[in-house]
Amino acid sequence: MDISNLPIISNWKEFQNSSLKSNIEGRYQEILSSLETAGKAELLQKGIQISLLASILRLIERGINPTLPIFRVEYLNMMKEIEEIYFSILPQEESNWLEECLAYGDKKAYHWDWKHFGSKELF
């Protein structure tokens, strides 16, 4: 899957022109593969993908390389959380599930920025 064709990325000029593009696409595919999303509900798969993309894009916007090794565990934990939430609420196709997943990925990136970089400046 070419992530540059997804709506969340297609208009994001910084990503399109980024020297990190191939690394990010590789990390995206690696993370999705490690999650074994095959056979899972399509809506769950879409939620996982959109949250991952949102977090990657937010990190880029904040000037942080999303391919840093410290983020691998963060991505995997986020995906597990998305799956747990999905099975606890079993959203319907017409729900706001994808919008919530997008917002969740975005918020997680802010949290990781603080956790790995910002909190060290405060203490």
Secondary structure by P-SEA (a helix, b strand, c coil): cccccccccccccccccccaaaaaaaaaaaaaaaaccccccaaaaaaaaaaaaaaaaaaaaaccccccccaaaaaaaaaaaaaaaaaacccccccaaaaaaaaaaaaaaaaaaaacccccccc
